[in-house]
Amino acid sequence: MKSQTLKSLTNAHAWIGLIISFVLFIVFIAGSISLFRENLDTWEKVALIGEHAPHSQQVSYDTVMAKLDEQYQVDTHHIFYLYEPTERNPFMQAYFAVDLEEPHPETGEDHQDMSLLLDPVTGDVIAPANNFQFANFVYHLHYDLGIGRIGLYFVGIITLFFFVALLSGVVIHWRKLFKNFYQYRFGANKDKWLDAHNLIGTMGLPFHIMYAFTGLVFNLVIVYQISYALILYQGSQEKVLQAAGFNEPHIEEADTRMAMTGIDELYVRAMEELGDVTLRRMMIEHFGDENAVLVFMAKSNDEFSNEVDVRYTLKDQKQIYITHDNYDNNLRGGLATIASLHFGDFAGYGMRIAFFILGLATAYVIITGNLMWISKRAKQKNRASVALLLSLV
């Protein structure tokens, strides 16, 4: 490669790294911590668990639903979510919206979002779930900087530039990639930063490429959806989702009230029909309506697991959808594999610890890159000052 081309590529690598460094540092630090967000969530609730942990392991979904329906005017137009207890979190978590008699004085909304921790046996409210948001705060900081959909796309763009910086770094150091692989000089600060930067960057290259790619898929997925819809499906995103296996039926509201019962029985049936899975959450469309649909959303227990779900109409307990028919769908399988890689949940805690260390190492690479740039700019200014003094002499 010509020296001028290499110099231009090096400058581009340095400037790209500098521009994206602050956001990328936050993304990797928060992402590394988020690998253990379930543990953080449990840590936040230690005192609450010690005080209110239920003595019985028997979960009663029907009791919980009846208690919520009695205490709250649940908005049928919004999705109702229910997370069942786990080994780390003995409480149920419910997320739903309630109708307001008058519009909210600040937002003007006709509903209010609720998030509650519930006793899984009696359905009693233990505490607002929003009191324990540190783990979620760090997780949101990782993928959208805590600013919603705009932040999601912004992080996606930063990830794209990160991918470009990775490729340019490989090209710059290709000739000396293996020759100087173990080199770590102690003679000068710049060399130490440079050697650490190159060494960690090279060792973590597969990790970095994996995260750059999977981050792009998650944060800029709308770009792929629009492209496929426009090119292959004549602008119909509905056809894209159907071809991908996301063809769950939708039932309109009947606008007739009905009690949400029979969920305990459907839970047993769903676990039998889904097979070897771990239930992630339950969802009710049109809570309290005659056309309510109960959805059990689970994750199959293989190494790179698929998201699966089964749907029932609560009125007659009829199954209207199950994901088994879409197990061989390439998009579902691909997304499941990408998700498992990104979250490091396919090989136990050992893999998460390895990902955590690599994530912190990446943050160190970002810092050393900035330090090298600062050092280089300082030396350029010194040389310019010396040259100016010599010209005046």
C-alpha positions as CSV (number, residue, x, y, z in Angstrom):
1,M,0.0,0.0,0.0
2,K,1.3,3.5,-0.9
3,S,2.5,5.6,2.1
4,Q,0.1,8.4,1.3
5,T,-2.9,6.0,1.1
6,L,-1.8,4.5,4.4
7,K,-1.5,7.9,6.0
8,S,-4.9,8.9,4.8
9,L,-6.4,5.7,6.1
10,T,-4.7,6.2,9.4
11,N,-6.1,9.7,9.7
12,A,-9.6,8.5,8.8
13,H,-9.3,5.7,11.4
14,A,-8.2,8.2,14.1
15,W,-10.9,10.8,13.3
16,I,-13.7,8.2,13.1
17,G,-12.6,6.7,16.4
18,L,-12.4,10.2,18.0
19,I,-15.8,11.2,16.8
20,I,-17.6,8.1,18.0
21,S,-15.5,7.4,21.0
22,F,-17.7,9.0,23.7
23,V,-20.9,7.3,22.7
24,L,-19.1,4.0,21.9
25,F,-17.5,4.1,25.4
26,I,-20.9,4.5,27.1
27,V,-22.4,1.7,24.9
28,F,-19.7,-0.8,25.8
29,I,-19.5,0.0,29.5
30,A,-23.3,-0.1,29.9
31,G,-23.5,-3.2,27.7
32,S,-20.8,-5.0,29.7
33,I,-22.7,-4.3,32.9
34,S,-26.1,-5.2,31.3
35,L,-24.8,-8.8,30.7
36,F,-25.7,-9.2,34.4
37,R,-28.8,-7.1,34.5
38,E,-30.9,-9.9,36.1
39,N,-28.4,-10.1,38.9
40,L,-28.5,-6.3,39.3
41,D,-32.3,-6.4,39.4
42,T,-32.1,-9.0,42.2
43,W,-29.6,-7.0,44.1
44,E,-31.9,-4.0,44.0
45,K,-34.7,-6.0,45.5
46,V,-32.7,-7.9,48.2
47,A,-34.5,-6.1,51.1
48,L,-37.9,-6.5,49.5
49,I,-37.3,-10.2,48.8
50,G,-36.3,-10.7,52.4
51,E,-39.4,-9.0,53.7
52,H,-42.1,-10.1,51.2
53,A,-40.9,-13.3,49.5
54,P,-43.9,-15.7,49.3
55,H,-43.6,-18.9,51.3
56,S,-45.5,-20.9,48.7
57,Q,-44.2,-21.8,45.3
58,Q,-47.7,-22.3,43.9
59,V,-48.4,-19.5,41.4
60,S,-52.1,-18.5,40.8
61,Y,-52.5,-16.5,37.7
62,D,-56.3,-16.4,38.0
63,T,-56.1,-15.0,41.5
64,V,-53.6,-12.3,40.4
65,M,-55.8,-11.3,37.4
66,A,-58.9,-11.2,39.6
67,K,-57.2,-8.9,42.1
68,L,-55.9,-6.6,39.4
69,D,-59.3,-6.5,37.7
70,E,-60.9,-5.6,41.0
71,Q,-58.4,-2.8,41.9
72,Y,-57.7,-1.2,38.6
73,Q,-59.7,-0.1,35.5
74,V,-57.3,-1.7,33.1
75,D,-57.3,-0.1,29.6
76,T,-58.3,-2.7,27.0
77,H,-56.7,-0.8,24.2
78,H,-53.2,-1.4,25.6
79,I,-51.2,-4.6,25.9
80,F,-51.1,-6.2,29.4
81,Y,-47.8,-7.9,30.3
82,L,-47.1,-10.3,33.1
83,Y,-43.7,-11.7,34.0
84,E,-43.8,-14.8,36.2
85,P,-41.5,-15.3,39.2
86,T,-37.9,-16.6,38.7
87,E,-35.3,-18.1,41.0
88,R,-33.8,-14.6,41.5
89,N,-37.1,-12.6,41.5
90,P,-39.9,-14.3,43.5
91,F,-42.5,-11.6,42.5
92,M,-44.7,-11.3,39.5
93,Q,-44.3,-8.1,37.5
94,A,-47.2,-6.6,35.7
95,Y,-47.1,-3.8,33.2
96,F,-50.4,-2.3,31.9
97,A,-52.3,0.9,31.4
98,V,-55.3,2.2,33.4
99,D,-58.1,4.4,32.2
100,L,-58.3,8.0,33.6
101,E,-61.6,9.7,34.2
102,E,-60.0,13.0,33.0
103,P,-56.9,13.6,30.8
104,H,-53.6,13.7,32.6
105,P,-52.9,17.4,33.5
106,E,-49.3,17.3,32.1
107,T,-49.4,14.8,29.2
108,G,-53.0,15.1,28.2
109,E,-53.2,11.3,27.9
110,D,-56.4,9.4,28.7
111,H,-54.5,6.6,30.4
112,Q,-51.6,6.1,32.9
113,D,-49.0,3.4,32.6
114,M,-48.6,1.1,35.6
115,S,-45.8,-1.2,36.6
116,L,-46.2,-3.3,39.8
117,L,-44.5,-6.1,41.7
118,L,-47.1,-8.6,42.9
119,D,-47.4,-11.5,45.3
120,P,-47.7,-14.5,42.9
121,V,-50.0,-16.3,45.3
122,T,-52.4,-13.7,46.6
123,G,-52.0,-11.0,43.9
124,D,-51.4,-8.3,46.5
125,V,-49.3,-5.3,45.3
126,I,-45.9,-5.4,46.9
127,A,-44.3,-2.3,45.5
128,P,-44.2,-0.2,42.3
129,A,-41.7,-1.8,39.9
130,N,-40.5,1.6,38.9
131,N,-38.7,1.9,42.3
132,F,-36.2,-0.6,41.0
133,Q,-34.9,0.7,37.7
134,F,-31.1,0.8,37.8
135,A,-30.7,-2.4,35.8
136,N,-33.2,-1.2,33.2
137,F,-31.5,2.3,33.1
138,V,-28.1,0.8,32.4
139,Y,-29.6,-1.5,29.7
140,H,-31.5,1.4,28.0
141,L,-28.3,3.4,28.2
142,H,-26.6,0.6,26.2
143,Y,-28.9,0.4,23.3
144,D,-30.6,3.8,23.0
145,L,-28.7,6.1,25.4
146,G,-32.0,6.4,27.4
147,I,-33.6,8.7,24.8
148,G,-35.9,6.3,23.0
149,R,-36.1,5.5,19.3
150,I,-34.0,8.4,18.1
151,G,-31.2,7.1,20.4
152,L,-31.7,3.6,19.0
153,Y,-31.0,4.8,15.5
154,F,-28.2,7.1,16.6
155,V,-26.4,4.2,18.3
156,G,-27.0,2.1,15.1
157,I,-25.2,4.8,13.1
158,I,-22.3,4.9,15.6
159,T,-22.1,1.1,15.4
160,L,-21.8,1.4,11.6
161,F,-18.9,3.8,12.0
162,F,-17.4,1.5,14.5
163,F,-17.5,-1.3,11.9
164,V,-15.7,1.0,9.4
165,A,-13.1,1.9,12.1
166,L,-12.5,-1.9,12.7
167,L,-12.0,-2.6,9.0
168,S,-9.6,0.4,8.5
169,G,-7.6,-0.6,11.6
170,V,-7.2,-4.1,10.2
171,V,-6.0,-2.7,6.9
172,I,-3.5,-0.3,8.6
173,H,-1.9,-3.0,10.7
174,W,-2.2,-6.0,8.4
175,R,1.5,-6.3,7.6
176,K,2.5,-6.1,11.2
177,L,-0.6,-7.8,12.6
178,F,1.2,-11.0,13.5
179,K,4.8,-9.8,13.6
180,N,4.2,-7.4,16.5
181,F,1.4,-9.3,18.0
182,Y,3.1,-9.8,21.4
183,Q,5.0,-6.5,21.3
184,Y,4.5,-4.2,24.4
185,R,7.2,-1.6,24.8
186,F,7.8,0.2,28.1
187,G,10.1,2.9,26.9
188,A,7.6,5.7,26.2
189,N,4.0,6.4,27.0
190,K,2.9,6.6,23.4
191,D,4.4,3.2,22.6
192,K,2.7,1.6,25.6
193,W,-0.7,3.1,24.6
194,L,-0.1,2.1,21.0
195,D,1.0,-1.5,21.8
196,A,-1.9,-2.0,24.2
197,H,-4.3,-0.5,21.7
198,N,-3.1,-2.8,18.9
199,L,-2.8,-5.9,21.1
200,I,-6.2,-5.7,22.7
201,G,-7.8,-4.6,19.4
202,T,-6.3,-7.6,17.6
203,M,-7.1,-10.2,20.3
204,G,-10.7,-8.9,20.6
205,L,-11.2,-8.5,16.8
206,P,-13.7,-11.4,16.5
207,F,-15.6,-10.0,19.5
208,H,-15.6,-6.5,18.0
209,I,-16.8,-7.6,14.6
210,M,-19.6,-9.7,16.2
211,Y,-20.8,-6.8,18.2
212,A,-20.6,-4.4,15.4
213,F,-22.7,-6.6,13.2
214,T,-25.3,-7.7,15.7
215,G,-25.6,-4.1,17.0
216,L,-26.3,-3.0,13.4
217,V,-29.0,-5.6,13.0
218,F,-30.8,-4.6,16.2
219,N,-30.5,-0.9,16.0
220,L,-31.0,-0.4,12.2
221,V,-33.4,-3.2,11.6
222,I,-35.9,-0.8,10.2
223,V,-33.5,-0.1,7.3
224,Y,-33.5,-3.8,6.3
225,Q,-37.3,-4.0,6.7
226,I,-37.9,-1.0,4.5
227,S,-35.4,-2.3,1.9
228,Y,-36.9,-5.7,1.7
229,A,-40.4,-4.3,1.6
230,L,-39.6,-1.9,-1.2
231,I,-37.5,-4.3,-3.3
232,L,-39.0,-7.7,-2.8
233,Y,-42.6,-7.1,-1.6
234,Q,-43.7,-4.0,-3.5
235,G,-43.7,-1.8,-0.4
236,S,-45.8,-4.1,1.8
237,Q,-44.2,-4.6,5.2
238,E,-47.0,-6.9,6.2
239,K,-45.9,-9.3,3.4
240,V,-42.4,-9.1,4.7
241,L,-43.4,-10.2,8.2
242,Q,-45.7,-12.9,6.9
243,A,-42.8,-14.3,4.8
244,A,-40.6,-14.2,7.9
245,G,-43.1,-16.2,9.9
246,F,-44.5,-13.3,12.0
247,N,-48.0,-14.0,10.9
248,E,-49.8,-14.0,14.3
249,P,-53.6,-13.5,13.9
250,H,-55.1,-10.2,15.1
251,I,-58.6,-10.2,16.6
252,E,-60.5,-6.9,17.1
253,E,-62.1,-5.9,20.4
254,A,-65.8,-6.9,21.0
255,D,-66.3,-4.0,23.5
256,T,-68.0,-6.4,25.9
257,R,-66.5,-6.9,29.4
258,M,-65.4,-10.4,30.5
259,A,-63.5,-11.7,33.5
260,M,-59.9,-12.9,32.8
261,T,-60.2,-16.5,34.0
262,G,-58.9,-19.9,33.0
263,I,-55.3,-18.8,32.8
264,D,-54.0,-21.4,35.2
265,E,-55.4,-24.2,33.1
266,L,-54.1,-22.6,29.9
267,Y,-50.6,-22.2,31.4
268,V,-50.3,-26.0,31.9
269,R,-51.6,-26.6,28.4
270,A,-49.2,-24.1,26.9
271,M,-46.1,-25.6,28.5
272,E,-47.1,-29.0,27.2
273,E,-47.6,-27.8,23.7
274,L,-44.5,-25.6,23.5
275,G,-42.2,-28.4,24.8
276,D,-38.8,-27.8,26.2
277,V,-39.0,-24.0,26.8
278,T,-38.5,-21.3,29.4
279,L,-41.5,-19.0,29.8
280,R,-40.3,-15.4,29.4
281,R,-43.6,-13.5,29.8
282,M,-47.4,-13.6,29.3
283,M,-49.3,-11.0,27.3
284,I,-53.0,-10.3,27.0
285,E,-54.4,-8.3,24.1
286,H,-57.7,-6.5,25.0
287,F,-57.5,-7.2,28.7
288,G,-61.1,-7.5,30.2
289,D,-62.7,-7.7,26.7
290,E,-64.7,-10.7,25.4
291,N,-62.2,-11.1,22.5
292,A,-59.1,-11.1,24.8
293,V,-56.2,-13.1,23.5
294,L,-53.7,-14.7,25.9
295,V,-50.2,-15.1,24.6
296,F,-47.4,-17.3,26.3
297,M,-44.0,-16.1,25.0
298,A,-41.1,-18.4,25.7
299,K,-37.6,-19.3,24.6
300,S,-36.7,-22.8,23.5
301,N,-33.9,-24.3,25.6
302,D,-31.4,-25.1,22.9
303,E,-28.0,-23.3,22.7
304,F,-29.1,-20.6,20.2
305,S,-32.7,-20.6,21.1
306,N,-35.7,-19.4,19.2
307,E,-38.4,-17.2,20.5
308,V,-41.7,-19.2,20.4
309,D,-45.2,-18.4,21.5
310,V,-48.7,-19.8,21.6
311,R,-52.0,-17.9,21.6
312,Y,-55.4,-18.7,22.9
313,T,-58.8,-16.9,22.9
314,L,-59.8,-16.6,26.6
315,K,-63.5,-16.8,25.8
316,D,-63.4,-20.4,24.6
317,Q,-59.7,-21.3,25.3
318,K,-59.2,-22.1,21.6
319,Q,-55.6,-22.2,20.3
320,I,-55.3,-19.7,17.4
321,Y,-51.5,-19.7,16.8
322,I,-48.4,-21.6,17.7
323,T,-44.8,-20.9,16.5
324,H,-43.9,-24.6,15.9
325,D,-44.8,-24.2,12.2
326,N,-42.1,-21.5,11.8
327,Y,-39.2,-23.2,13.5
328,D,-37.4,-23.7,10.2
329,N,-37.8,-20.1,9.1
330,N,-34.4,-18.6,8.3
331,L,-35.1,-15.2,9.6
332,R,-36.4,-16.4,13.0
333,G,-33.5,-18.7,13.4
334,G,-31.0,-16.1,12.3
335,L,-32.4,-13.5,14.6
336,A,-32.4,-15.9,17.5
337,T,-28.7,-16.8,16.9
338,I,-27.7,-13.1,16.6
339,A,-29.6,-12.4,19.9
340,S,-27.8,-15.2,21.7
341,L,-24.4,-14.0,20.4
342,H,-25.1,-10.4,21.4
343,F,-26.4,-11.2,24.9
344,G,-23.8,-13.9,25.6
345,D,-26.5,-16.2,27.0
346,F,-25.6,-19.4,25.1
347,A,-22.9,-20.9,27.3
348,G,-23.5,-20.0,30.9
349,Y,-21.8,-17.5,33.2
350,G,-18.4,-18.3,32.0
351,M,-19.2,-16.8,28.6
352,R,-20.8,-13.8,30.1
353,I,-17.7,-13.1,32.2
354,A,-15.6,-13.5,29.1
355,F,-17.8,-11.0,27.3
356,F,-17.7,-8.7,30.3
357,I,-13.9,-8.6,30.3
358,L,-13.8,-8.1,26.5
359,G,-16.3,-5.3,26.8
360,L,-14.1,-3.5,29.3
361,A,-11.1,-4.2,27.2
362,T,-12.8,-2.5,24.3
363,A,-13.5,0.6,26.5
364,Y,-9.7,0.6,27.2
365,V,-9.0,0.5,23.4
366,I,-11.2,3.5,23.0
367,I,-9.4,5.4,25.8
368,T,-5.9,4.6,24.5
369,G,-7.0,5.7,21.0
370,N,-8.0,9.1,22.4
371,L,-4.8,9.4,24.4
372,M,-2.7,8.7,21.3
373,W,-4.6,11.3,19.4
374,I,-4.1,13.9,22.2
375,S,-0.4,13.1,22.4
376,K,0.0,13.4,18.6
377,R,-1.8,16.7,18.5
378,A,0.4,18.0,21.4
379,K,3.6,17.0,19.6
380,Q,2.4,18.6,16.3
381,K,1.7,21.9,18.2
382,N,5.1,21.7,19.8
383,R,6.8,21.2,16.5
384,A,4.8,24.1,15.0
385,S,5.9,26.3,17.9
386,V,9.5,25.4,17.5
387,A,9.4,26.0,13.7
388,L,7.8,29.4,14.3
389,L,10.5,30.4,16.8
390,L,13.3,29.2,14.4
391,S,11.7,31.3,11.6
392,L,11.8,34.4,13.8
393,V,15.4,33.9,14.8
